Amino acid sequence: MTDDPLPPLLEAVLGVGTDLELRTTLQHIVDAAADLTGARYAALGTADPGQDGLIELLPQTSSGGTPISLRSPGTAPCTAVSLTVPIRVQDEEFGTLHLADKGKDPFTAEDEQLLHVLAAQAGIAIGNARLYEAARQRERWIEGAAAVTTALLGEGSATDALTTVAERARLLADASAGVILQPTEEGGMEIVTASTYDDPGDIVGTTIAPGSPVLEQLLGGEPVFVDDSATDPRMTTPVRHRFGPSMMLPLQAGGRLIGTLALPRRRGDRPYTSVERLLAVQFASQAALALVLADAQHSRELLAVFEDRDRIARDLHDLVVQRLFATGMMLESTQRRSGADDVRETLGKAVDELQSTIQEVRTTIFALQQPPADAPTTFRGKVLRETAGAAALLGFAPSAQFTGAVESRVPEQTAGHLLTALRRALAAASRRSGVSRIEVTVDATATLPDGREGVRLTVYDDGAADDGSTGTTVTWQAPL
């Protein structure tokens, strides 16, 4: 330490508040504490690491090359000389700053005084970082909810709408899966759609039996928060062993329970913070309202289609069919009075054509009176849905290009594997810094290295790569 501790203290106080990212702020605090006191070991233990998602804090290195760790309390080495100072954020105890191993010199009263000043400033910096992180999360969830509302009020079936909610929520919550459950006739709940990084086929159809404590809360409109799905006795589904922390949120609007949105994370992942829980509950409420509005809009559009079809059918019946029938009767009468064989033959053909036309028009009228079937979800549409889902997290929509007859050339099983690879590539791109552009290309005319015809997926983003360069390209291919 120098004779005048004020300049280093001022530098340390200013340094801990230079970054608004919480983890970086904590590292600044540890580094500053070690530099101010000359300690070779510094550790910051948090009282409740799950509150801020700080379950894992990686070891760092001080300016002198000595390892400085951010760990849970109680991991500091046992030494004769050590110093401990609490850090408070407003009236809450955030954690404790541990210092040890100052070499041959013991910690002094001046060291303790400097550390108390640093801890006070650290509390302010941590509070600011919390507010910043909460604002960022709130902004992402609000943008995601707005994107969901826009997507739901567009074209699409009811199943597509539920899938959209599940996909966007999974991305926003950084969950392993986004799952939608709906009530069954027996009084239970069944998973009707799921969005996962892998094939969700074995998840869809899973049910929660009637009488489950979790089910009673959900049917009552209450959210359920689970620390570990695999070990919580309230969880009874056969897929619970795959997941850890989870949120189960009622999709309720106007007193009507549409279903439940479940957002489980993998086993061992960090638990959901209180801020994440609050934002997810608000998202579920807005998504439920959007689903109700989308259903009402879809019903109005169907009614308009039915009314238009009824009008077309009446016009065809009243005008076209009757005129065709009258013309046919006139031709039949002329045919009976005509004497020439060639004229009779020509008139006979005309009558047959008219009768065939009348039958076709009647078939068309019948088809117009039937409810329109939901349009099938094409492979191209599924790719576009994946890129649109990533837009909620990225803040922009990735571009998508298709080469060749992707609908007819790509088999269903290969298409499923391609979509899984696309999800993983988009998720990886979203975690890279500086990403402002993503280009997705699906080429159904590709030639594989062994000469076989194949399909190739290419996902390019302009973010920072692991080696420090700019731009990352992920390629996946399979034979047709």
N, C-alpha and C positions, 0 to 999 in steps of 0.2 A: 504493500500500500504506500501511497505518497504521504508527505507530511500534511498536505491540505486535502482532506477527503471530499471537499465540496465539488470540485469539477468532475471527478469520477462519479459521484452520486448524481449530479445533475445529468450527466451523460447516460447513466443507468436508468434514471427516472424517465428521461425522454425516450430511451431505447425501447422500454417495455410497451410503450403505446404507439409505436410506429406501424404496427400491423393490426388489422382488424380481424384476421383469421385466428380463431381461438387456439388451435394447436401451436401455431407459430408464436403467438403471444406468450404461451406457457414456456416455450423454449427460450424466448428472450428473457423471461423472468429468471429461469434457472441459470442461464449464462451470466446475467448481470450479478446475481447473488454470488456466484463463484469468483467472478472478476473482482468484485468489491472487497471480498474478505480473503481472497487467496486460497479458498478451499479447493481441495482436489476432487471432492465428491459433493454433488448437489443433486437432490431429488425433490420433486414436487408430488406429494401424494394427495389425491382428491378424495373428499369425504364421500361423494356419490358419483363415481365415474359414469354411471349409466345416464345421469341427468343430462349430460352434455355429449353423450356418445363417445366418451374418452376411455373406453375399455382397454384399448391397446395404444400405448404411447411408445414410440420406438426410441431406443437409445441414441443419443447424439454425442457430439464431441465438443469440448470447450476450446477456447482459443489456444490453450497451452497443450492440447492434444490429450488431455485427461478425459476419460469417459464421463459424461454427465447423463444420468438416466432420469427419465420421468416414469415413476413406478407408483404402485399403490403403497400406502403407509406400511411401515414395518420391514421394509426391505433394505434399509440403510445398513452398512456394515457396522459391527460393534467396535467402537473405538473409545478411547478415554476422553478424547476431545471432540465434542459435537455441539451443534447449535440448532435449535428448532424454533421456528416462528410461524404462528398461524396466519392464514390469509383469509380475510372476510370480504364478501361481496355484499355491500349494504349490511343487512342484519343477519346474513346467512354465512355459515362457515363453509367456505369453498374447499379448503384443504390445508395442508401444512408443508412448509418449506424446510427441508432437512439439509444441513451442511455438516460435513465431517472431513477429517484428515487435512489439517492445515500444516502438515509437516511437523516440525519440532515445536512450533509456537502454538500456544493455546488461543482459543477465541477470546477476544477482549470485549469489554463493555461497549467500546466504540463500534466493534463489529456488530454487536447486537442492536445498537441504536441505528446503524445504517440499514440493517436488515429490516427493522420495524418500519423505517421510512419507505424502503423499497416495497415491503409487503402492502403498505397502505396504497401506494401508487398502483401496485399490481392488482389490488381489488378493483380499483377504478377501471384499469385497462381490461380486466376480465369481464367486468360488467358491460363495457362498451362492445367488446367482441361478442358477447352473448346477444346483445341487442342487434348487432349487425347480422349475425348468423340467423337470428329469428326473422329479421326483415327479409333476408335473402330467401329463406325457406318459404315465408308467407308469399313472397312475390312469385316463386315457382309454382306453388299450389294454386294461387289465384289464376295464373296464366294457364295452368293445366285444366282447372275447372272451366275456364272460358273456352278453351280449345275443345273440351268434351261437349259443352253445350252447343258450340258451333257444329261439331261433327254430328251430334244426335239430331239436330234440327235439319240436317241435310237428308239426302236420300239414303235408304238402307232399311233392312228388316229389323225386327225386334231382337233377333239373335245377334246381329251385327252391332246393335246399340249396346247390349250388355257386354259384348266382347270389347268394345271401345272403352267402356268404363273400366273394365278389368285391366286392360293394357296400360291405359294412362295412369291409373292408380299405382300399378306395380312399378312403373318407371319413376314416378314422383316419390314413392316411399322407399325406393331402393330395396324392394322386396324380392324374394325368390319367386313368388307367384302372386298373381292377382286372380281371385276366385269369386264368382257370383253364385250364391245359393238362393233357391226359391222354395217357398212352402210346398209341401206335398199334401195329397188328399188324406193321408194317414195322420197328419199333424206333425210330421217331421220337416226336415229341409234337405234338399238335394242340390249338389253342385251341377249347374246347368251349363256353365262355361268357365274356362280357365285360360289364363295367359301365363306361360312359363318360358324359361330359356330353352327348355327341352320339350319333347312331345308331351302335351298335357292329356293325352287320350286316356291314361289310366287313372286320372283324377276325376274327370267328368263322370257323373253318375254316382259318385260316393254320397252317402246319405248320413244325416244325423238323426238318430232314432228319437221318436217322441218321448217326452219326459226328461230329456237331458237338461241339467241346470243351465248350461250355456244357451240352449234353445229357448228356455223360459225367459231369459234376459233379452235375447234378441227379439222374440215375439212381442215382448213388452216395450220394444223400442229403445233398449239400453245397449250401449256399446260394451264389448267384452275385450279386455286386454290380458294377454297371456304371456308370461315370461319365458316359458319353455313348453311348446306344444307336445313334445315327446313324453314329458313326465307329468304334466298337469292332469290330475284325475278327472277334470271336467271335460277333457277332450277325448272323444270316443271314436273318431273316424279311423279307418284302417291306414290312412296316409299320414297320420299325425307324427309318426316316428321320423319323418323326413325333415321336420321343421322345428325351429326354435321359437324366438319371440314372434308374436302374432297380434294383429288387431282384427276384430270382427265387428263391423259397423253396419247398423241397420240402414237400409235404403228406404226411407219413409218420407212421404210428402202428403200433406193434407189428411193426416190420420190413416193413410193407406200404406201398408207395408208391402213394398214391391219385392224385396228380397234382402240379402245380406252381402256386403262386400268384405271379403277376408283377404288380409295382406300378411301372409307368413314370411318370415325370413329363414335362412338356413340355420341349422343347428350350430351353435357357437357364435353366430353373428351378434352384434351389439343390440341391446334392447332398444325399443322406441323411447325417445325422450318425451317429456310432457308437451313440448311444443309440437313435435311430430304428431302426437295423439290428437291434440286439439285441431290442428290443421286437417288431419285426415277425417275427423268427425265433420268438420265444416264442408270438406270436399264431398263426403258421402251425402250430406243434406242437399247440396246443390246438384249433385249428379242425379239424385232421386227426383228432384223437381224437373230437371231436364228430361229425364226418362218419361215422366208423366206428360210434359209438354210435347215431347216427340211422339208419344203414343196418340195424344189428341190430334196433333197435326197429321199423323199418318191416317187416322180415322177420317178426318176431314177430306184428305186427298182421295182416300178410297171412295168416300161418298160422292165426291165430284166425278170420279171415274165411272162409278155405277150410274149416276144420273146421265152422264154423257153417253154411256153405252146404251142405256134405255132409250134415249132420244134417237141414237143411230139405228137401233133395232126397230123402233116404231116407224122411222122414215123408210127403212128398207122394206118393212112388211107392208106398210100402207101404200107406198108409191111403187117401189121396184117390183116386188113380187106380184102385186095385183096387175100391174101393166104387163109383166111377162106372161102371167097366166092368161090375160085377155088376148094377148098377141098369139099365144099358142092355140087358143080356141079358134081364133080366126083362121089360122093356118090349117088346122084340122078340118074345118068346114070347107076351105078352099080345096084341100086335098080330096075330099069326098066328091066334089063337083067336077074336078079336073079329069079330063079323058086321056091325056097324053101320059104314057108311062114315064118318060123322062121327067116331066113336070111333077108327077106324083112322087117319084123317087127323091127329087130335090126338096119338095115340101116335107117329105118324111124325115129327111136328115135335119131340116130346120126345126121341125117339131122336137126331135130327139135332143138337139142341142139346147133348145129352150128348156125342156124338162130337166136336163142335166144342170143347166144354169140355175133354175129354180131350186133344185136340191142343194146346190152348193151355197146359195144365198141363205137358205133356211138353216143350213149347218152353221154358217157364220153368225146368224142371229142367235142361235142357241149358245155358241161360244161367247158372244158378247154378254150374255145374261149370267155367265158363270163368274165367280170371284177370281180375280187375277192371282196367279201363283207368285210367291216371292221369287225374285230373280236369283238364279244360282250364283254363289260366290266363286268367281273365277280365280285361277292362279295369279293372273296379273293383278286382280283386285286385292288378293291377299298380300302380295308384295307391297302394293301401294298403301295398304292398311298398316303394315309394319313400319314403313317410313313415316307415315302420318303420326303413328303412335310415338315415335322417337322425337317428333317435333315438340311435344309437351315438355320434355326434359331439356332438349337442346336450345329451344327458343327460336328455331328456324326449321323449315321443312327440307329434308334431304331431297335431292333430285333423283329421278329414276328413269332409266332408259331400257328398252327391250329390243332385242335383235332376233329375228326369226319368229316362227310360229310357236311361241311359248305355250299357248293353250293346248295345242294338239300334240306337240313333240315331247313335252316333259311329263313323264308318268306321275301318278299321284304320290307314290312312295318317295320318289326322287324330289318332288316338289316339297314334301314335308321336311326332308333333310335340308333342302336349300333354305327354307324359311327358318329353321333352327339356326343354321349358320349365319343367316342374315341378322337374327336377333342378337346373337353373340357379338357380331362385328359392330352393330350399332351401339350396343351396350359398352363395348370397349372404347369406341370412339367418343362416347359421351363422357368417359372418365379422363380423357386426355385434355390438356390445357390448350387454350387458344384455338379451338375448333370453331370455324365459322362457315365451313362448306363441307358437305358430304355428298358424294356422287355414287349412286348404286346402279350397276349395269348387270342385266341378265341376258346372256347370249346363248340362244338355243341352236346356233350354227357352229359352235366351237368344235375344234379338232383336238382331241387329247394327245398327250405325248406318244401313246402307243398306236396312234392312227385312228382310233375309234371316234365315232361321232359322239359329242357330249354337250352338256350344258355347263356354262361357266358363270359364276357369280363373282363380281368384283366390287368391293366397297373401298372407296378412297376418301380420306379426310385430310384436311390441311393443318391438323394440330401438331403439337410438338411430340416427336417420337422419343422412345426410350434412350436412343443414342444422342439426343440433342438436335437431330436434324428435323426438318419440317416436312410433314406429309407422311401418311401411312397408308399402304394398300394391302387389303386382305383379299385373298383369292380362294375360292372354293369351286371344285368342279366334280362332275360325275358323268359316267356314260349314260347314254339314252337307251 
